[in-house]
Amino acid sequence: MNTDITTTNLSPLVGARGCAQETGADPNFQVQALIFDCDGTVLDTMEWYYPSWEFVCGKYNVEFSKKKFYSFAGVPVADIFTALLKEQNITTVTVETLLAEKHEYVEKQRLESVPGKIECVCEIIRANKNIYPMAIASSGNRKNVVEGLRENGMLDYFDVIVTHEEVPEGKNKPAPDIFLLAAKKLGIEPSACRGFEDADVGMLSLRAAGFDACDVRKMEAYPHKF
């Protein structure tokens, strides 16, 4: 795999050069690796997962609007439940109960449907196969991330997959650790990595890691606008 290629005459999808400016990245950045968040960036999971949140939060009278749900994008599930219970001073249910019932709902839901993918981002991934090393750096559960990528035919595009279980507690996004670990596993300096995110906390994480940062929500073809 060549990480020092000349991009002249190559597709604008190579190195994500074509979307750099619209996503807030540096159009002149010298890319050596591409690292992607998963939920909401590669996979269209946010809308798919929301019913499970709506169900479990409704059952225990935890207020959680769709707008607030999207504001927590990139934050581990347990941390979201912890924040919601604390904010609303709810003591009648535990985080562990909420996690278990949400997981049960998702497993039943997966029997009927699976999350789709964000096509404008997947186009970039497909175009860069065997050109740049690529990784996933997700705050999600590894099992769900791997299953979602496999179900959408995207798993084999990535050389490395890092999920929240691999970083110390308290070091998930917006801390840079998960992206730094992905870069380390690829063997590429963080300053040579271009990262892709759909969440404010994720963008903070990319910048803290020293990556060139692409906000995929700014892509014209990104399917969700808030």
Secondary structure, DSSP 4 states (H G I P E B T S, - for coil): --SS---TTS-TTGGGTTTTTTTT--TT---SEEEE--BTTTEEHHHHHHHHHHHHHHHTT----HHHHHHTTTS-HHHHHHHHHHHTT--SS-HHHHHHHHHHHHHHHHTT---EE-HHHHHHHHHTTTTS-EEEEESS-HHHHHHHHHHTT-GGG-SEEEEGGGS-TT-STTSSHHHHHHHHHHT--GGGEEEEESSHHHHHHHHHHT-EEEEGGGSTT-S---
